Structures are given as C-alpha cells and as structure tokens.
Amino acid sequence: MSPDPQQRSAADPSVRFLQRLMAAIAHGHRLDDPRDSVICRRWVEIVEGIPDGKLFQIIPQTLRGLFRDPDSRKKLEGCGLRADLPLRLEAIAPYVVSFRRFMAARSRPAEPSSREVIAALRLELRRLKRQFDAVFDHAAAIEQERDRLAGENAQLRSEVLSLRLERDEAQRQVGEARSKAFRFLRLYLFMLKEELQRRRHDAIRMVTVEVAIETNLATLEALGWQDQAQKAAREILGPELYAAYFDGATVPETARRDAPAAPYFPLGEIRRDTAFGMPVSHKLM
C-alpha cells in the first residue's frame, strides 16, 4: 500500500523546509546575514531535521523559486534577502551547516577528540565568516555600481528627452519658415508673371518682386525645397515666362497683354489659386 500523500509531503525535507521558511517570513524575521548569531540560530531552527548534504541544494533552490513569485519576492525582500545577489543565497547553507556542527560538538562531553572537533569547527566558522564578508563586500560594491549606473542612465535619459524636445521644436520652426517662404514665393511669382506680361513694366515694382523671389528661392534652397520651388515657378509662370526670367530668354509678344496698373498685390489672381490652401493675401489684408 502506497503511503498517504500528506505523509510523503511531510517526509520530504524540501516541503518541511518551505513550511518553516514561510512561517519565519510571515513573522517578518530577518534572514539575510547568518553571521549574526540570532539570524543563524533562526536558520538552524528552519532546517532542523534536514541532513547537511541536502541544505546546499534546498536552501538556494527554494529561495530562487520563491523570488519568481512577485508576492513572495516582496516578503523575502522584507526579510533582507535579495534575488539580485545570488552569492549571498549560496553562502547561507555552508554557514548554517558549520554552525550547526559547531553547536552539536559543544553539546558533547568535553573529551580531547571533542575539543579538537570544536577547534576545527571554530576555524571553519572563521574561514566562512571571512568568505561571507568578502561576498558581502563584493555584493555591496555591485549595488553601489548599479546605483551609480542607474543615476547616469536616468541623467542620460533626461538629456535625450531634452534633445528630442529641442529637435522637435527646431523641426517645427524650420517647417514654419519653409512654409512661409513657399507661400511668399508663390505670391511674388504671381506678381512677376503679371509684370512680365505687361507691355510697360513698373520698374520699382519689378525690382521689389525680383528681390523677394531671389530671397525666398535662396531660403527654400537652404531648407531643402529647391525642387518644390522650381516646380511652383514653372506652374505659375508657364514655360515661356519661366524661360524669360530664369534663362534670360525674350518674352514673346504672344505672352504680353495690355493691362492697367495693378495693385501691389495681385489679389484677384492669388485668391483664385487654391494649390496651397488659404492664400497668404488673406493674411496680408
């Protein structure tokens, strides 16, 4: 007849260890530093009845398993244990085993052999203490370095965010400047078209238009919109007037027309053009 499951679980040393460990955790006992005699005795109570050889696997494996559960992780951290310092978890078992052997040797009658065992165990405990101190120092150095790197990382993230905001603002300003230059270029191209078509130029108006066109063309070229600017010039002026202005060709008579003196801004023609949304002339009135 197979044994009862409850009896099997009670006989399993890992189950007994887990039950006692969870009871200690529930009481909030500190379990992090077995160099402390109170904490070491607490671990001895938790592992009571479990063979020494099994402790080297049961203690670290059980703790690692509990750290995978978020709720258990918080409770373990409340007891001073850290999942990110695995060397501390591995060092608990040998320290507890040596302490338990030392206490067992002290309880025996004071024979020469017992005194020798106690002396040897004392030496072993001192050695373990030195090793554990080295582990703690190494872990503390790792924590300090991690905190430093975390601070640098936070500072770098802040700088990156600031640079991104500056970049976005610069891109927005460049976009606004490019759109504004493009709108004014179209406006002055319409004015140039009118002047080129008239048989008698208004010299002052023509100079003003040419300066404005060249200025906005240079601005758009610097902002990477040279192709769009040239395309707009061809569409607005047409091939004959485009060649006359940009290539120095003669304006054919077929392109000229008699026209009365026009206002400084050709409002009617600009308003009829819908290629670029709301005409800038609306904003200039």
C-alpha positions, -999 to 999 in steps of 0.1 A, spaced: 0 0 0 14 34 -11 20 60 17 -5 88 21 3 120 0 3 141 32 28 117 48 50 118 18 50 156 18 57 157 55 86 134 50 100 154 21 127 177 36 122 204 10 85 206 20 93 208 57 119 235 49 95 255 28 68 254 55 91 266 82 107 292 60 72 306 51 63 307 88 95 327 95 88 350 66 52 356 78 66 368 111 90 392 93 121 377 108 154 388 92 172 360 73 198 378 53 231 376 73 239 343 90 270 359 106 246 373 131 241 347 158 204 354 161 198 350 124 220 319 122 201 302 151 169 311 132 181 293 101 192 263 123 156 261 135 142 263 100 165 234 87 161 212 118 160 175 109 172 181 74 206 164 66 235 187 60 241 175 24 206 184 13 209 220 26 233 231 -1 206 225 -27 174 230 -8 181 265 6 193 283 -26 168 264 -49 138 272 -27 148 308 -23 153 312 -61 119 296 -67 102 320 -42 118 350 -58 100 342 -91 66 349 -74 60 387 -71 42 384 -37 68 361 -22 96 383 -36 83 413 -16 81 392 16 116 379 11 129 414 5 112 424 37 134 398 55 165 413 39 170 387 12 179 399 -24 173 380 -56 199 401 -74 227 390 -50 228 352 -56 261 347 -39 245 357 -6 219 330 -11 245 304 -19 266 313 12 238 307 37 239 269 36 276 263 43 275 288 72 244 272 87 259 237 84 291 247 100 273 265 129 251 235 134 281 212 136 298 235 160 268 236 183 265 198 182 301 194 191 298 217 220 269 197 234 290 165 236 311 157 267 344 175 268 367 148 255 401 155 238 385 144 205 356 167 210 378 197 218 397 190 186 364 189 166 353 222 182 386 238 175 384 227 139 348 239 136 358 273 150 385 276 124 359 266 97 334 292 110 361 319 110 370 309 74 334 310 64 330 344 80 359 358 60 344 343 28 310 357 37 324 391 45 341 390 10 308 381 -6 290 409 12 317 434 3 315 423 -34 277 425 -33 278 459 -18 302 471 -45 279 457 -71 250 475 -56 269 508 -54 280 504 -90 244 496 -101 231 526 -83 257 548 -100 249 534 -134 212 538 -127 218 575 -118 238 580 -150 212 562 -170 184 585 -156 206 616 -164 212 604 -199 175 597 -205 167 632 -193 193 646 -217 180 626 -246 145 637 -239 156 673 -237 175 669 -270 144 654 -286 123 683 -275 148 707 -289 149 688 -321 111 687 -324 110 724 -318 137 731 -343 119 710 -369 87 728 -362 103 762 -366 121 751 -398 88 737 -412 70 770 -404 99 790 -420 98 768 -451 60 770 -455 61 808 -450 89 812 -476 70 790 -500 38 810 -497 56 843 -502 75 828 -532 42 819 -549 28 853 -541 57 871 -558 57 847 -587 22 858 -595 33 894 -593 63 886 -615 40 869 -640 18 900 -642 48 923 -647 63 901 -674 31 901 -693 25 938 -692 39 958 -721 51 985 -698 68 975 -666 65 992 -633 103 994 -626 100 998 -588 75 970 -585 97 948 -607 128 953 -586 108 946 -554 94 914 -569 128 901 -581 145 908 -548 117 890 -530 117 860 -554 155 855 -551 154 859 -514 127 832 -510 143 809 -535 176 810 -516 157 804 -483 139 774 -498 171 760 -513 188 762 -479 159 744 -464 159 716 -489 128 727 -510 146 738 -542 127 712 -564 93 723 -550 102 760 -555 113 754 -592 81 733 -598 59 761 -584 78 787 -606 71 766 -637 35 760 -629 28 797 -621 49 814 -648 44 789 -676 73 777 -699 77 810 -718 78 833 -689 99 809 -668 125 808 -696 124 846 -699 131 851 -662 153 823 -652 171 816 -686 172 852 -699 150 845 -730 129 871 -746 93 874 -736 73 865 -768 47 890 -779 20 863 -776 26 863 -739 22 901 -735 -10 919 -729 -22 954 -722 -32 957 -686 -40 987 -664 -17 994 -634 -22 966 -610 -23 969 -572 9 959 -554 -6 925 -546 -25 907 -574 -53 898 -550 -78 885 -576 -53 860 -591 -40 849 -558 -75 843 -544 -83 821 -574 -53 799 -568 -61 770 -544 -30 749 -548 -16 758 -514 -46 762 -491 -57 796 -479 -38 824 -499 -13 844 -479 -30 875 -493 -59 869 -469 -34 874 -440 -19 905 -455 -51 924 -460 
